[in-house]
């Protein structure tokens, strides 16, 4: 059911918000001991808020758009009075004294926050295996990873533990798990959605976005969380369009560009390639004009990202010193000893690796050779996109080179893990909006993601194309069996 269907059922009294929330809580208690998609369950407060919504419905009050709908929140978004850990031991007991802007907007829109979802520690990872609280498993096949870093948010939607969720995307951390878990995931334009209250990984790349089971629900969540925020100077003060009103409009005459580099990569799985190219053909039958587009520096994105992102992370994570909040090592005699041991025990191996890489790249004698050079390449990547958008309205590519890989398969091979974000990273470097939606299944029955990339602040156009594809493709009509009966 879409949010629109749920609203109708709530309004008619066919179902109550409390019943919706209780059903999801029961399902979480049944399935999540296996999946591990939630770190914190917000049962009591969620049921209390649902009862309040039901009373408002019964009294005939006019309610906001998401009233009574249970949603999940990635555990790097601060939630007042509710534990926010970033899936790290160093923040294992941290309870924020304030609410992030995006969660505040969801609550104001009437959404019910059902819990906080698992993730790669500090959003550093592509499989949700670096969490200090154990890995999340993929509902389609529990021997596979759900992707990362927002794997808990994607898995919770795929397993129907909630109706939608929020994640964050630094190099593909919404789109890649959306692809692996067979759901819709969207990264907005940098500056469209506030980052205030999002615990920072790489500040020039991070962006908050929605997961949902369909495009229209993703559009509704994005509608609520978008807009200028006085607490975040990187948000842009431009009007937020009505994302829902264009969803049903034809895409006839729209130009869609296939990024040729993406389809030539040797690591691209043949099932993924065939499914995505088949999706392009379907869009052509809907009236879109399909053409090949060159983005020569697209594949340089991954090397560029793994200089810029760790550099920003090394600066952002310097605040975790065991002094004011978070984990603190015991029995150390000096400040330096206490800080060193707190970080050594509090951070996981992947976080330490990226801090070391970033600190090295920013160090005297190397900053020009690495960080400055990476920023120059970043500019060239953005120029390639600018040139492409002079010819086309939307760009098309696979979301990930493969479908979900096996749990533990790449955990000791950082390079293989990093390459799973090869096709998503360039959109982050350029600050562009991008969406992943299911377009088919591989021979093993695992979902394949189609990625659409738009020009800056053209989320409405992206959602329009995605919705038209979703309606025409009916991907789940021939949905294979999963490890969970969905």
C-alpha positions in Angstrom: 0.0 0.0 0.0 1.1 3.5 -0.7 0.9 6.3 1.8 -2.2 7.6 0.0 -3.8 4.1 0.5 -2.9 4.2 4.2 -4.3 7.7 4.6 -7.6 6.6 3.1 -7.8 3.5 5.4 -7.0 5.6 8.5 -9.5 8.3 7.6 -12.3 5.7 7.0 -11.5 3.9 10.2 -10.8 0.7 8.5 -7.5 0.6 10.4 -6.1 2.7 13.2 -2.6 4.2 13.5 -2.1 2.2 16.7 -2.9 -1.0 14.9 -0.4 -0.1 12.1 2.3 0.6 14.7 1.6 -2.5 16.8 1.7 -4.7 13.6 5.1 -3.4 12.7 6.4 -3.7 16.3 5.2 -7.4 16.3 6.9 -8.0 13.0 10.1 -6.4 14.2 10.1 -8.6 17.3 9.6 -11.6 15.2 12.0 -11.0 12.3 14.6 -8.5 13.5 16.5 -11.0 15.8 17.5 -12.5 12.5 17.9 -9.4 10.3 19.3 -7.0 12.9 18.1 -4.0 11.0 17.1 -2.0 14.2 19.4 -0.8 16.9 16.7 0.9 19.0 13.0 0.2 19.1 10.8 3.2 20.1 7.8 1.1 21.0 6.2 3.0 23.9 6.6 6.5 22.4 5.4 5.2 19.0 2.3 3.7 20.4 1.5 6.8 22.5 1.9 9.0 19.4 -0.3 6.7 17.4 -3.1 6.9 20.0 -2.9 10.7 19.8 -3.2 10.6 16.0 -6.2 8.2 16.3 -7.9 10.7 18.6 -7.4 13.5 16.2 -8.8 11.4 13.3 -11.8 10.5 15.4 -12.5 14.1 16.2 -12.4 15.0 12.5 -9.3 17.2 12.7 -7.4 18.0 9.5 -4.1 16.1 9.8 -0.7 16.5 8.1 0.3 14.3 5.3 2.2 11.5 7.0 0.0 11.3 10.1 -0.1 7.8 11.7 2.5 6.2 9.3 5.3 4.3 11.0 8.8 5.2 9.7 12.3 4.2 10.7 15.3 6.6 11.1 19.0 5.8 10.4 21.0 5.9 13.6 23.2 8.8 12.6 20.3 11.3 12.8 19.9 12.9 16.2 16.6 12.1 17.9 15.9 14.0 21.2 15.8 11.6 24.1 16.4 8.6 21.9 19.8 6.9 21.7 21.8 7.8 18.6 24.9 5.7 18.3 26.2 5.9 14.7 26.6 2.1 15.2 29.8 2.9 17.1 31.0 1.9 20.5 32.3 5.5 21.0 28.7 6.8 20.9 27.1 3.6 22.3 25.2 5.4 25.1 24.8 8.9 23.5 21.3 10.4 23.9 21.0 13.7 22.0 19.5 16.7 23.8 18.0 18.0 20.4 16.2 16.8 17.3 17.6 16.8 13.8 15.8 19.1 11.4 14.6 16.2 9.1 13.2 14.1 12.0 11.6 17.2 13.4 9.9 17.8 10.1 8.7 14.2 9.9 7.3 14.4 13.4 5.5 17.7 12.5 4.1 15.9 9.5 2.6 13.3 11.8 4.9 10.4 11.1 5.4 7.8 13.8 9.1 7.2 14.5 9.2 3.4 15.2 12.9 3.1 15.8 16.6 3.7 14.8 18.2 1.5 12.2 21.6 -0.2 12.0 24.3 1.1 9.7 28.0 0.9 9.0 29.9 2.6 11.8 29.8 6.4 11.2 28.4 5.6 7.7 31.8 4.2 6.6 31.2 1.0 4.7 29.1 -0.6 1.9 27.7 -3.7 3.6 26.5 -2.7 7.1 29.1 -5.1 8.4 31.3 -2.5 10.2 28.6 -1.8 12.8 29.8 -2.2 16.4 26.4 -4.0 17.1 26.6 -6.7 14.5 25.8 -6.9 10.8 22.4 -6.5 9.2 21.3 -9.3 6.8 19.5 -8.9 3.5 15.8 -9.9 3.6 15.9 -11.4 0.1 18.6 -13.8 1.1 20.1 -13.8 4.6 23.4 -15.1 3.4 23.8 -11.7 1.5 24.6 -8.2 2.7 21.9 -5.5 2.5 24.4 -2.9 1.2 25.6 0.1 3.2 26.0 2.3 4.9 22.2 2.6 5.3 21.6 -1.1 5.2 19.4 -1.2 8.2 17.1 1.4 6.7 16.9 -0.4 3.4 16.4 -3.8 5.0 13.6 -2.6 7.3 11.6 -1.3 4.4 12.2 -4.4 2.3 11.1 -6.7 5.1 8.1 -4.5 5.7 9.1 -3.7 9.3 8.1 -0.1 8.5 6.5 1.8 5.6 9.5 4.0 4.8 12.7 5.2 6.3 15.5 7.8 6.2 19.1 7.2 5.3 22.1 9.3 4.5 24.2 9.1 1.3 27.8 10.2 1.2 29.0 8.0 -1.7 26.0 5.9 -2.5 24.8 4.9 1.0 21.1 5.2 0.1 21.1 4.1 -3.5 23.4 1.0 -3.2 21.5 -0.6 -0.3 18.2 0.3 -2.1 19.5 -1.6 -5.1 20.6 -4.6 -3.0 17.3 -4.7 -1.1 14.9 -4.1 -3.9 13.4 -0.8 -2.7 13.4 2.9 -3.8 16.1 5.1 -2.4 16.8 8.7 -3.3 19.7 11.1 -2.7 18.6 14.7 -3.1 20.7 17.6 -4.5 23.3 18.8 -2.0 21.7 21.7 -0.2 18.1 20.6 -0.8 17.7 18.8 2.6 19.1 20.0 5.9 22.1 18.2 7.5 21.6 19.8 10.9 21.5 16.9 13.4 23.1 14.5 11.0 26.3 13.2 12.6 28.9 14.2 10.0 31.1 11.8 8.0 32.1 14.0 5.1 30.4 17.3 5.2 30.7 18.3 1.6 29.2 15.0 0.5 26.6 13.9 3.1 22.9 14.2 2.2 19.8 12.8 3.9 17.2 11.1 1.8 14.2 8.6 1.8 13.7 4.9 1.3 10.3 3.6 0.4 8.6 0.7 -1.4 7.5 2.9 -4.3 8.3 6.2 -5.9 5.3 8.2 -4.8 6.0 7.4 -1.1 9.7 8.4 -1.6 8.4 11.7 -3.1 6.1 12.3 -0.1 8.9 11.9 2.4 11.2 14.1 0.3 8.5 16.7 0.1 8.4 16.9 3.9 12.1 17.0 4.6 13.2 19.4 1.9 13.7 23.1 2.2 15.9 25.9 3.6 17.0 25.5 7.2 18.4 28.4 9.2 20.5 25.9 11.3 22.3 24.7 8.1 24.0 27.3 6.0 24.6 24.8 3.2 20.8 24.5 2.5 19.7 26.6 -0.5 16.8 29.1 -0.3 14.9 28.1 -3.4 11.2 27.0 -3.6 10.5 23.3 -3.1 8.2 22.1 -6.0 5.3 19.8 -5.5 6.9 16.4 -6.2 3.7 14.5 -6.5 1.9 16.6 -9.1 4.2 15.6 -12.0 4.5 11.9 -11.2 1.8 10.9 -13.6 2.9 13.1 -16.5 4.2 11.5 -19.7 7.9 11.5 -20.3 7.4 11.6 -24.1 10.1 13.7 -25.7 12.3 13.6 -22.7 16.0 12.9 -23.4 17.7 10.2 -21.3 21.4 9.6 -21.6 23.1 6.3 -21.0 26.5 7.0 -19.4 28.7 4.8 -21.7 31.5 4.4 -19.2 29.2 2.7 -16.8 28.3 -0.1 -19.2 32.0 -0.8 -20.2 33.3 -1.6 -16.8 34.8 -5.1 -16.5 33.3 -5.6 -13.1 29.7 -5.1 -14.3 27.6 -8.2 -13.9 25.9 -9.4 -17.1 22.5 -9.7 -15.5 22.8 -6.2 -14.1 23.8 -4.8 -17.5 21.0 -6.6 -19.4 18.4 -5.5 -16.9 19.4 -1.9 -16.9 19.7 -1.7 -20.7 16.2 -3.4 -20.9 14.9 -0.6 -18.6 16.3 2.0 -21.0 14.4 0.2 -23.8 11.2 0.3 -21.8 11.6 4.1 -21.2 12.0 4.4 -25.0 8.7 2.7 -25.5 7.2 5.3 -23.1 8.3 8.1 -25.5 11.7 9.0 -24.1 14.6 9.5 -26.5 17.6 7.4 -25.5 21.1 8.4 -26.4 24.7 7.6 -25.3 26.5 10.2 -23.3 30.1 10.4 -22.4 31.4 11.4 -18.9 35.1 10.8 -19.4 36.1 11.2 -15.8 33.2 9.2 -14.3 35.5 6.3 -13.2 37.9 8.8 -11.6 35.2 9.4 -9.0 36.2 6.5 -6.7 39.8 7.6 -6.4 38.8 11.2 -5.8 36.2 10.2 -3.2 38.6 8.1 -1.2 40.9 11.1 -0.7 38.2 13.8 -0.1 35.8 11.7 2.2 38.5 10.4 4.5 40.1 13.8 4.8 36.8 15.4 5.9 36.2 12.4 8.2 39.5 12.8 9.9 38.5 16.4 10.7 34.9 15.6 11.7 35.8 12.7 13.9 38.5 14.6 15.8 35.7 15.7 18.2 35.4 12.2 19.7 38.1 12.4 22.4 36.3 11.0 25.4 36.1 14.4 27.1 32.6 15.8 26.8 30.5 12.8 25.7 30.8 9.3 24.3 33.0 6.4 25.4 36.0 7.2 27.7 38.8 4.8 28.5 39.3 4.2 32.2 42.4 4.6 34.4 44.5 6.7 32.1 46.8 9.3 33.8 47.1 12.0 31.1 44.7 13.6 28.6 46.8 12.3 25.7 46.7 8.7 27.1 42.9 8.9 27.7 42.2 10.3 24.3 44.4 7.8 22.5 42.9 4.8 24.3 39.4 6.1 24.0 39.7 6.3 20.2 41.6 3.0 19.9 38.9 1.2 21.8 35.9 3.2 20.6 36.4 3.2 16.9 36.3 0.1 14.6 38.9 -0.8 12.1 37.3 0.7 9.0 36.8 4.1 10.8 40.4 4.0 12.0 41.6 3.2 8.4 39.8 6.2 6.9 40.9 8.6 9.7 44.5 7.5 9.0 44.1 7.9 5.2 42.5 11.3 5.7 45.1 12.6 8.2 47.8 11.5 5.8 46.2 13.2 2.8 45.9 16.5 4.8 49.4 16.4 6.3 52.1 18.9 5.5 53.9 18.0 2.3 51.0 15.9 1.0 47.9 18.1 1.0 48.7 19.6 -2.4 49.6 16.3 -4.0 46.4 14.5 -2.7 43.6 16.6 -1.3 44.0 19.6 -3.5 44.4 17.4 -6.6 41.3 15.5 -5.7 39.3 18.7 -5.4 40.5 19.7 -8.9 39.4 16.3 -10.3 36.1 16.8 -8.5 35.6 20.0 -10.4 36.3 18.2 -13.7 33.8 15.5 -12.9 31.1 18.2 -12.2 32.0 19.8 -15.6 31.5 16.5 -17.4 28.0 16.3 -15.9 27.3 19.9 -16.8 28.2 19.1 -20.4 26.0 16.0 -20.4 23.0 17.9 -19.1 23.2 20.3 -22.0 22.2 17.3 -24.2 19.9 15.3 -22.0 17.3 15.7 -19.2 18.3 12.7 -17.1 21.2 10.3 -17.0 20.8 6.5 -16.6 23.2 3.9 -15.2 23.2 0.8 -13.0 23.2 1.6 -9.3 25.8 -1.0 -8.4 28.0 -3.2 -10.6 26.6 -6.4 -9.0 23.7 -7.6 -7.0 24.1 -8.2 -3.2 27.3 -10.0 -2.4 27.8 -12.6 0.3 28.1 -11.7 4.0 31.8 -11.7 4.9 32.8 -11.9 1.2 34.6 -8.5 1.0 35.0 -7.6 4.7 38.8 -8.3 4.6 39.2 -6.7 1.1 38.7 -3.0 1.4 39.3 -2.3 -2.3 36.6 -4.8 -3.4 34.3 -3.2 -0.9 35.0 0.3 -2.1 34.4 -0.6 -5.8 30.8 -1.5 -5.0 30.2 2.3 -4.9 31.9 2.9 -8.2 28.7 4.0 -10.0 27.1 6.0 -7.2 30.0 8.2 -6.0 30.2 10.7 -9.0 26.7 12.1 -8.2 27.9 12.9 -4.6 31.0 14.6 -5.8 29.0 16.7 -8.2 26.2 17.3 -5.6 23.5 16.0 -8.0 20.2 14.3 -7.2 20.0 10.6 -8.0 17.5 7.7 -7.4 17.7 4.0 -7.4 14.7 1.8 -8.1 14.2 -1.9 -8.7 14.3 -2.9 -12.4 14.6 -6.7 -12.3 16.3 -9.7 -10.8 19.4 -11.7 -11.4 19.5 -15.5 -12.0 19.6 -16.0 -8.2 16.5 -13.9 -7.7 18.3 -11.0 -6.1 17.0 -7.5 -7.0 18.8 -5.2 -9.5 18.8 -1.4 -9.2 18.4 1.2 -11.9 20.0 4.5 -11.2 18.7 7.8 -12.6 20.8 11.0 -12.1 19.4 14.5 -12.6 20.7 18.0 -12.8 20.8 20.2 -9.7 17.5 20.7 -7.9 15.6 18.7 -10.6 14.3 16.0 -8.2 10.8 16.5 -9.6 12.0 15.4 -13.1 13.8 12.4 -11.7 10.8 11.3 -9.7 8.6 11.7 -12.8 10.8 9.4 -14.9 11.2 6.9 -12.0 7.4 6.8 -11.5 6.6 6.3 -15.1 9.1 3.5 -15.3 7.8 1.9 -12.1 4.2 1.9 -13.4 5.2 0.5 -16.8 7.7 -2.1 -15.6 5.6 -3.7 -12.8 8.8 -5.3 -11.6 7.3 -7.1 -8.6 4.6 -8.8 -10.7 7.1 -11.7 -11.2 8.8 -11.3 -7.8 10.8 -14.4 -6.8 10.7 -15.9 -3.4 12.7 -14.4 -0.6 13.9 -15.6 2.8 11.0 -13.7 4.3 7.4 -13.9 3.1 6.8 -10.3 2.2 
